[in-house]
Amino acid sequence: MHLTLVTYNIHACVGTDGRFEPARIAGVLRELDADVVALQEVDHHHVDGHDLLDYLAAKTGLTAIAGPTLLRESRHYGNAILTKLPILTVNRVDLTLPGREPRGALDVTLDGKERHVQVVATHLGLKPWERRQQVRQLLKLFDIGSKDIYVLLGDLNEWFLWGRPLRWLHGHFRSTPHVATYPSRQPFMALDRLWVHPRRRLAKLEVHASSLARIASDHLPLKGTIEI
């Protein structure tokens, strides 16, 4: 059995042409047809009378899990997961550091039929020292001795291929390819990442670079296929 997982920074549904077009993001999600999608920069606008995340869930037939990091009376903003799989547990993790933009992760356990799948979806900070502390915190969420499959994916904002955060993550999960996803029109930076444990379960890792994806957001989706 195979599962497909995607990480996708949707840039609040604002495309590379500067237009707010949630329908384009929904179209990309339908192209992907993934079992699990980790979304970043989900800004809770209202579309056709519905919350944006509810709108994307309705357009794709997926179940939504919200993980906002910015909570204000007029605005919720942050992470989310869309999934086809039954949801067993949900844990919202605060990764915010003093004086920095609110950051977080969604730690969910999904029923993959053959076994449980732990998925941690995140969007890390812009400062190197910030990412170091956040990665340390994220690694504590995983039980290396577990017989279940676990996945870490998201926008890591990590430009330094040999920086400590990536070295720690490769050491924990074993190395995975870095695939350029940003900027979407001519990608050359691998800001979006996906790791799987055990590493042998990762069958394929690829960028989704359709013509619609190149205009729908400033990031391209990163898609991984894992064997259950």
Beta strands, then each sheet from edge to edge (+ up, - down):
strand 1: 2-9
strand 2: 36-43
strand 3: 46-47
strand 4: 50-51
strand 5: 63-72
strand 6: 75-83
strand 7: 87-94
strand 8: 104-111
strand 9: 116-123
strand 10: 149-155
strand 11: 192-197
strand 12: 202-207
strand 13: 222-227
sheet 1: 5+ 6- 2+ 1+ 13- 12+
sheet 2: 3+ 4-
sheet 3: 7+ 8- 9+ 10+ 11-
end
